[in-house]
Amino acid sequence: MGDENSNFRPLLQRANKVTPVGRPLAAAHRHKWKGHEMSATQTGPAGRMQIARGLTSLRERCGLTQTQVAARAGVSTTTVSRYEAWQDRARIRWATVKALADACDATPQEREALVAVAKSQADGWWVGNSAVPDWLDPLVSFEQEAAYEHVFANTVIPGLLQTREYALAIHQAREVRSPNDSIERMVEARIQRQSILMRDPALHLWVVLDEAVLRRTVGNSDVMIQQLKHLHETAESPNVDIQVLPFSAGAHAAGAGHFVVLGRDDEREPLNSMAVVYIEMRRRGVYLDDAEDVSAYKLTFDYLRSQAADVSTSSRLVTRTRQELSS
């Protein structure tokens, strides 16, 4: 049992740790009613995934079905299912997390680790920010906890690498019916999201760009020249790798559009690992966390990296494209 208990230590450590951007995780918003503390908290997607993984692991360890756990905990089977799925947006009740953990014969340390995460709230700048759409909220939340982010882009420069002018041109083209002040807020949110690249420890960003992204003029030539210059400069950062998939590569492994694989690998503490695929669509995003789906997209990205020009060659290609626009 001692080795199994160690799997929950990261949960307890993460509930009290300082976030990668140097700010303590805010305590959960607590409401009092007639002197009693209510137990509902708004835990973010990354925290919910930790809770879901922990509860599922406990239930499988003791060989119980969701229905059996529900009977033991005095809740519905639907509640058990909801707490084992991170995508649900309903508020988490730490008292329910405690009851579910107890129903699965969790040790006191395991139970308190899960309850601590349930009580914590990563009240990031994006929470409640109207410039960050609901479907993008999980991506920004996962980025705060991820160690790596792998991106394939075949239409535009990824948001983490866009200049302000490029981002403005993109939003003006996509949000043709939105007022200027709304578009400005969207651009500000996108630029603020880029601060994740300057945190400590650094997020490792690895991007494969279809050559079409470099050739498509967004805004105007001046905007593109500055954007390509920014790409070249950012690629010099030790935590950023940029490769270009040239037209000459022909058909490639992706076979579709923009996708992101992000997560954190911890072989010693599996419950501290995380892996999610984000697929960008028009005004919505699809998130995949099934192990087979994640593995398939990781493999696809590996193939794309092997088909793309190496980092040095890609840097020269970006520079040459910029020079062509300047001439």
Disulfide bonds with the S-S distance in Angstrom:
none
